[in-house]
Amino acid sequence: MTNAMITEERFRSIVDAYGASPARWPEAERASATAYMAEHAAIADLWIDEARLTDAMLDVLNTADHAEDTQRLLWRTLARMPVEGNGVLPFRRRSNRPLPLMMATGIGIAACLAGALLGINFSLTSLDDMRAQTVLEQAQMIDIQN
């Protein structure tokens, strides 16, 4: 990819995906992205600074101490969870209770609207038939008079 081919959107997506360090950017686009960064320093610096903050947060999360803390927290949480006699975590089964009021109301309203739309459709069809019948009767009366 040449320097002229990289767009603002592509540069932004590279920085968003790979971070602030050009060493992590795709090798095929690294030169053109670096050239874009030099040519458009004002806007590129804003995106790079934003990416540096994100990189710093991710680096903190990836430290060994944090991983050990997370592992300890996981095991402490699992140890405190109640266990049934057979060693299985108890989960409530969903009861066969009737539909909640909101869902039942929604289904009823949907059925009423569907019926109303069907009725309107039939009435419009019958109105068209009545109009056609009226036109035919008027045409027949004109033929009789002539």
Secondary structure, DSSP 8 states (H G I E B T S, - for coil): --GGG--HHHHHHHHHHH-S-GGGS-HHHHHHHHHHHHHTHHHHHHHHHHHHHHHHHHHHHTSHHHHHHHHHHHHHHHHHS---TTS-------------HHHHHHHHHHHHHHHHHHHHHHHHHHHHHHHHHHHHHHHHHHHHH-
